[in-house]
Amino acid sequence: MIITKKEIIKAVNDSIKHWNKDIIKPLEMGKKIELSSCGLWPILEWKHNGMEVKAYAEYCPLCEIFDEHCDCCPLICCDEDSPWAKFHDKPTLTNARKMVKSLQKIDITKIEDVEIS
């Protein structure tokens, strides 16, 4: 399967829009995030309503197109020092903005079609 440069660039831009709308905007409005220990894995939830914060793979346009081929993605989130990992560990407005900045720093002129199997 080939993921085209055009699809990747769209996913990067859609990821930026997603983070701005679904995470940064509520944080700017004073909403708070807490780490929930319920269940097998701790997840981020909005404190005001208990809803999951849309900061996981199922909400990410890049994860959607790369599926489980993280090494092909222009944004590396699996690394414990990544902006996503830092946000997950400390879900602040500052760290959410760093996540968006990391997406904005992706050099789209260097993106090429990717073949995954």
C-alpha positions as CSV (number, residue, x, y, z in Angstrom):
1,M,0.0,0.0,0.0
2,I,1.3,3.5,-0.8
3,I,0.5,6.5,1.3
4,T,1.0,9.5,-1.0
5,K,2.7,12.7,-0.1
6,K,-0.6,14.5,-0.5
7,E,-2.3,12.2,2.0
8,I,0.5,12.7,4.5
9,I,0.5,16.5,4.2
10,K,-3.3,16.5,4.6
11,A,-3.0,14.3,7.7
12,V,-0.4,16.6,9.2
13,N,-2.6,19.6,8.7
14,D,-5.7,17.8,10.0
15,S,-3.7,16.8,13.1
16,I,-2.8,20.4,13.7
17,K,-6.5,21.4,13.4
18,H,-7.5,18.5,15.7
19,W,-5.1,19.5,18.4
20,N,-6.1,23.1,18.2
21,K,-9.8,22.4,18.3
22,D,-10.1,19.4,20.6
23,I,-7.3,20.0,23.1
24,I,-5.8,23.5,23.0
25,K,-9.1,25.4,22.7
26,P,-10.7,23.7,25.8
27,L,-7.5,24.2,27.8
28,E,-7.5,27.9,26.8
29,M,-11.1,28.1,28.1
30,G,-9.9,26.8,31.5
31,K,-10.9,23.2,31.2
32,K,-8.6,20.8,33.1
33,I,-7.3,17.4,32.3
34,E,-6.6,14.6,34.8
35,L,-5.0,11.2,34.5
36,S,-7.6,8.5,35.2
37,S,-6.4,5.3,36.8
38,C,-9.6,3.4,36.1
39,G,-9.1,0.4,33.9
40,L,-6.0,-1.3,32.6
41,W,-4.2,1.7,31.3
42,P,-4.3,5.3,32.6
43,I,-6.0,7.7,30.2
44,L,-6.4,11.4,30.1
45,E,-9.9,12.7,30.9
46,W,-11.5,16.1,31.0
47,K,-12.0,16.9,34.7
48,H,-15.4,18.7,34.1
49,N,-17.2,15.7,32.4
50,G,-15.0,12.6,32.6
51,M,-14.8,12.3,28.8
52,E,-11.6,10.9,27.3
53,V,-9.2,13.6,25.9
54,K,-8.9,13.0,22.2
55,A,-5.1,12.6,22.4
56,Y,-4.8,9.0,21.3
57,A,-4.2,7.1,18.1
58,E,-7.8,6.6,17.3
59,Y,-8.2,10.4,17.0
60,C,-5.0,11.2,15.1
61,P,-5.2,11.6,11.3
62,L,-1.5,10.6,11.1
63,C,-2.0,7.4,13.1
64,E,-5.1,6.7,11.0
65,I,-3.2,6.6,7.7
66,F,0.0,4.9,9.1
67,D,-1.9,2.4,11.2
68,E,0.8,0.5,13.1
69,H,3.7,1.7,10.9
70,C,4.8,4.4,13.3
71,D,8.4,4.3,12.0
72,C,7.0,5.7,8.6
73,C,5.2,8.6,10.2
74,P,6.8,12.1,10.1
75,L,5.9,12.6,13.7
76,I,7.5,10.2,16.2
77,C,5.2,9.8,19.2
78,C,6.4,6.5,20.6
79,D,9.6,7.9,22.0
80,E,9.4,8.7,25.7
81,D,10.9,12.1,25.0
82,S,8.4,13.0,22.3
83,P,6.0,16.0,22.6
84,W,3.1,13.6,22.8
85,A,4.6,11.6,25.6
86,K,5.4,14.8,27.5
87,F,1.8,16.0,27.0
88,H,0.5,12.6,28.2
89,D,2.7,12.8,31.3
90,K,1.8,16.4,32.0
91,P,-1.3,17.5,30.1
92,T,-0.9,21.2,30.2
93,L,-1.7,24.0,27.7
94,T,2.1,24.5,27.3
95,N,2.7,20.9,26.4
96,A,-0.3,20.8,24.1
97,R,1.1,23.8,22.3
98,K,4.5,22.1,22.0
99,M,2.7,19.1,20.4
100,V,1.2,21.5,17.8
101,K,4.6,23.1,17.3
102,S,6.2,19.7,16.6
103,L,3.5,19.1,13.9
104,Q,4.1,22.5,12.4
105,K,7.9,21.9,12.3
106,I,7.4,18.9,10.0
107,D,9.1,19.9,6.7
108,I,6.5,19.1,4.2
109,T,9.0,19.7,1.3
110,K,10.8,16.6,2.4
111,I,7.8,14.3,2.7
112,E,7.6,11.6,0.0
113,D,5.2,8.8,-0.8
114,V,5.6,5.9,1.6
115,E,5.1,2.3,0.8
116,I,4.0,0.1,3.6
117,S,3.0,-3.6,3.7
